[in-house]
């Protein structure tokens, strides 16, 4: 792939830009659409990777960690599916 490209994956903007440095470790950047880059924000929703696949894996790992760090809800909010938007727990289907 040459030049630049941009796509959205799981709420993150994925950018490809081959930089004029002797390494490809930073060719793919990923940034959450709500990323706050201020130094005092401590926002970990951005990073770099050498390949598209590695960037996608970083995003998947971020989602997994975010899911594991959620606290249990007192009241679930199911939104449009079977997963609580607050804690990520899945609704049990009592048949």
N, C-alpha and C positions, 0 to 999 in steps of 0.2 A: 504494500500500500504506500502510495506516495502522497506528499502534500499534507492535507489536514482532513479530518472527518469529525463528526459529532453525532452522538445518539443518546437516547435516554434508556436507562436500564434500572428498574426497581427504585425509581425516585432519584437516581443519580445521573448527572450529565457525564458522559464518557467522551473524552476528547483525545484524538490522535494528532500529535505534532512532532515530527522528527526534528529534534533540536540539533544545532550545529556544535555538538560536543562529541568526544570520542566514545561515548557509551550510549546504549539504548535503554538504560534503566529508567529513564524519565519520559519516554515517548508517549505513554498513555497516562492521562490524568483522569481522575474521577472525583467529582464534587457533588454533594447532595444539593438538590434544588433550593433548600432552605439554609445552606451553609452560611455561618457567620464567621468571617475570617479575622475578626478582631482578636488581638492577643489575649485579652481578658475573657474571651468567650469559652475557651478550652473546648472548642468544637472539633471532634475527631472525624468528621464526615468528609474528608478529602485526603487524597494521596496520589502517588505515582506508581506505575508498574512498567516493566519492560515490554509486556505483550498485552494484547486485548484480553486473552484468556486469563492472564494473571490479574488484570484489573477487575474482571468479572468475579473472580474468586475472592478478591479483597472485598468487594461489595457484598457478596454472599456471606462472607465471614462477619462483616459488620452487622448485617441483618440477624445472623445467628446470635451474636453477642448481645445485640439490643434486645432480642427476644428473651434470652436467658437472664438479663438484668432487670426485666420488668417485675414489678411487685404484683402480688395477687390483688384482685379488685374486690371491693365490698359489694359493688353492683356492676354487673357486666353490661357492656354496650355492644350489641351484636352488629351494628351497622348494616351492611348489605350482604353479609355472609354468615358462616358458622364459626368465625373467629372473633373474639372480643377485641375491639379496637384499643382498649386500655391495657390489658395484660397479655393478650395473645392466646389465651386459653381457648380451646375449641369447645363448642356447644355439644353436649351429649344428646344423642337422639334416643329418647325413651320411647320405645315402641310397645 
